[in-house]
Amino acid sequence: MIEQLGRGSMGVVFKARDPLIAREVAIKTVPVGYGGDTERRASHIERLRREALAVGKLNHPNIVTIFDVGEEGDSFYIAMEYLKGKTLDRAIKGDVNFQFEQTAEILGSIASALDHAHAHEVIHRDIKPSNLFLLEDGTIKVTDFGIAKLPLGTLTAEGRIVGSPSYMSPEQVRGAGVSAGSDVFSLGVVLYIVLTGKKPFGGGEVPDIIYRIVHEEPPPPSKINPAVPKNIDDVVSKALEKDPGKRFKSAGEFALAFENAVAKPRPKKDEATGGDEASDSATSEERRMPFDMDRYREKESRDSSNIDRVFQEITTEIRSFRLNGNKKKRKKR
């Protein structure tokens, strides 16, 4: 053991060194007495075993690799590759502003990993930014298969559904079972957050989130981030369809649609809106809003009133930019 990397509800993760092959690894373990009671600890160990079984069936460059599984005394552990970088949620909340092309590349890598898993009848069921690891070289890795294919409704000792409600598909929260389409929906939520900095179904109490997932449509990404083209709105909307049959048939199909939307030339203003000659010379790419996405990314410490204030400021800034950017009198629309 070298150092402790993290501690969560399911166990402790250490950085360690394998002396036989001189390799650094990450060890996820449930130590003796961890979890508070025997039943809860047994549940944690079962989830680690399930993760080992799920990932053990897979061999993909964008899926974390497991090297060893075993028991040491009364502790159960998994040894896996040690990843250097940061989780996608930390990148989003930090100083990383993803360009569309970079986002398409990341989405494609995650989709490739999920298609590989689905081909082996493994449904991840917990795709979210904190389970996607962005390496220092830009490679993305899918991690934490701890609830892969577990029945919906499995509860922790506190009575909470295992998983992350904000990223669950409608069929998951209804208890109708999961499929590859469920992971596609969760991946659509991840893309929405990368594009806008906000969760499509908001936050708050779990019942409120679940109600919105099942009954409400999220605002198009372009309504939150004006730099997002409308054709990308269509791609995200299809990934977040309530009916699994209306979503993309696979994660790869979803990623390809997004890549094509990003590559599609953006129309000039005269083609899109019939603007004046001065406006015609500037493409929509050149008219991207000159403000930093970090200003309106959702932070855990922000309350709703603060978010509303930030969006009011952004709206004012957009209008000012559009008015001051034209040298000639605009035609009345």
SULDA-V434820 format. One record per residue. RES is the residue in three letters. PHI is phi in radians with two decimals (NA if undefined). Layout:
RES_PHI, RES_PHI
//
This chain:
MET_NA, ILE_-1.89, GLU_-2.83, GLN_-1.47, LEU_-1.66, GLY_-3.04, ARG_-2.46, GLY_-2.33, SER_-1.19, MET_-1.79, GLY_2.67, VAL_-2.12, VAL_-2.02, PHE_-2.06, LYS_-1.56, ALA_-2.50, ARG_-2.24, ASP_-1.49, PRO_-1.22, LEU_-1.24, ILE_-2.17, ALA_0.92, ARG_-2.21, GLU_-1.38, VAL_-2.38, ALA_-1.91, ILE_-2.03, LYS_-1.74, THR_-2.47, VAL_-1.94, PRO_-1.19, VAL_-1.01, GLY_1.41, TYR_-1.29, GLY_1.90, GLY_1.58, ASP_-2.61, THR_-1.07, GLU_-1.14, ARG_-1.18, ARG_-1.10, ALA_-1.09, SER_-1.14, HIS_-1.07, ILE_-1.13, GLU_-1.07, ARG_-1.18, LEU_-1.13, ARG_-1.08, ARG_-1.13, GLU_-1.10, ALA_-1.10, LEU_-1.16, ALA_-1.14, VAL_-1.23, GLY_-1.08, LYS_-1.45, LEU_-1.96, ASN_-2.54, HIS_-2.55, PRO_-1.12, ASN_-1.87, ILE_-2.13, VAL_-0.97, THR_-1.68, ILE_-1.77, PHE_-1.71, ASP_-2.75, VAL_-2.39, GLY_-3.11, GLU_-2.24, GLU_-2.22, GLY_1.14, ASP_-1.74, SER_-1.77, PHE_-1.78, TYR_-2.52, ILE_-2.21, ALA_-1.81, MET_-2.35, GLU_-1.09, TYR_-1.50, LEU_-1.79, LYS_-1.87, GLY_2.66, LYS_-2.66, THR_-1.21, LEU_-1.12, ASP_-1.15, ARG_-1.20, ALA_-1.14, ILE_-1.15, LYS_-1.38, GLY_-1.60, ASP_-1.83, VAL_-1.66, ASN_-1.88, PHE_-1.30, GLN_-1.37, PHE_-1.05, GLU_-1.12, GLN_-1.15, THR_-1.09, ALA_-1.10, GLU_-1.15, ILE_-1.11, LEU_-1.06, GLY_-1.09, SER_-1.18, ILE_-1.11, ALA_-1.09, SER_-1.07, ALA_-1.11, LEU_-1.19, ASP_-1.07, HIS_-1.10, ALA_-1.11, HIS_-1.12, ALA_-1.12, HIS_-1.76, GLU_1.06, VAL_-1.94, ILE_-1.82, HIS_-1.11, ARG_1.29, ASP_-2.54, ILE_-1.28, LYS_-2.78, PRO_-0.99, SER_-1.29, ASN_-1.81, LEU_-2.10, PHE_-1.88, LEU_-1.67, LEU_-1.30, GLU_-1.10, ASP_-1.56, GLY_1.67, THR_-1.20, ILE_-1.92, LYS_-2.18, VAL_-1.51, THR_-2.18, ASP_0.99, PHE_-1.65, GLY_-1.13, ILE_-2.10, ALA_-1.03, LYS_1.12, LEU_-1.23, PRO_-1.11, LEU_-1.13, GLY_1.80, THR_-1.10, LEU_-1.99, THR_-1.39, ALA_-1.11, GLU_-1.48, GLY_1.48, ARG_-1.75, ILE_-1.16, VAL_-1.22, GLY_2.23, SER_-2.14, PRO_-0.91, SER_-1.09, TYR_-1.95, MET_-1.35, SER_-1.40, PRO_-0.99, GLU_-1.20, GLN_-1.15, VAL_-1.23, ARG_-1.43, GLY_1.43, ALA_-1.55, GLY_1.67, VAL_-2.11, SER_-2.62, ALA_-1.01, GLY_-1.10, SER_-1.16, ASP_-1.19, VAL_-1.09, PHE_-1.05, SER_-1.06, LEU_-1.17, GLY_-1.13, VAL_-1.11, VAL_-1.06, LEU_-1.07, TYR_-0.98, ILE_-1.18, VAL_-1.08, LEU_-1.33, THR_-2.10, GLY_1.42, LYS_-2.25, LYS_-1.37, PRO_-1.11, PHE_-1.96, GLY_1.19, GLY_-2.14, GLY_1.80, GLU_-1.24, VAL_-0.97, PRO_-1.03, ASP_-1.19, ILE_-1.08, ILE_-1.09, TYR_-1.05, ARG_-1.16, ILE_-1.05, VAL_-1.41, HIS_-2.03, GLU_-2.06, GLU_-1.67, PRO_-1.27, PRO_-1.11, PRO_-1.02, PRO_-0.93, SER_-1.17, LYS_-1.26, ILE_-1.68, ASN_-2.11, PRO_-1.07, ALA_-1.29, VAL_-1.40, PRO_-1.17, LYS_-1.13, ASN_-1.18, ILE_-1.27, ASP_-0.93, ASP_-1.12, VAL_-1.14, VAL_-1.10, SER_-1.06, LYS_-1.19, ALA_-1.15, LEU_-1.77, GLU_-1.04, LYS_-1.14, ASP_-1.50, PRO_-0.99, GLY_-1.19, LYS_-1.67, ARG_-1.39, PHE_-1.06, LYS_-1.22, SER_-2.65, ALA_-1.13, GLY_-1.12, GLU_-1.12, PHE_-1.05, ALA_-1.10, LEU_-1.15, ALA_-1.10, PHE_-1.17, GLU_-1.06, ASN_-1.15, ALA_-1.15, VAL_-1.19, ALA_-1.34, LYS_-1.13, PRO_-1.02, ARG_-1.49, PRO_-1.19, LYS_-1.27, LYS_-1.12, ASP_-1.16, GLU_-1.33, ALA_-1.57, THR_-2.33, GLY_1.28, GLY_-1.29, ASP_-1.37, GLU_-1.07, ALA_-1.13, SER_-1.31, ASP_-1.08, SER_-1.31, ALA_-1.92, THR_-1.41, SER_-1.09, GLU_-1.12, GLU_-1.26, ARG_-1.68, ARG_-1.03, MET_-1.16, PRO_-1.48, PHE_-2.37, ASP_-1.46, MET_-1.06, ASP_-1.03, ARG_-1.16, TYR_-2.19, ARG_-1.20, GLU_-1.26, LYS_-1.92, GLU_-1.10, SER_-1.48, ARG_-1.43, ASP_-1.70, SER_-1.11, SER_-1.18, ASN_-1.18, ILE_-1.09, ASP_-1.04, ARG_-1.11, VAL_-1.09, PHE_-1.19, GLN_-1.10, GLU_-1.11, ILE_-1.13, THR_-1.03, THR_-1.09, GLU_-1.14, ILE_-1.08, ARG_-1.07, SER_-1.11, PHE_-1.12, ARG_-1.14, LEU_-1.20, ASN_-1.33, GLY_-1.41, ASN_-1.71, LYS_-1.50, LYS_-1.93, LYS_-1.13, ARG_-1.39, LYS_-1.27, LYS_-1.25, ARG_-1.75
//
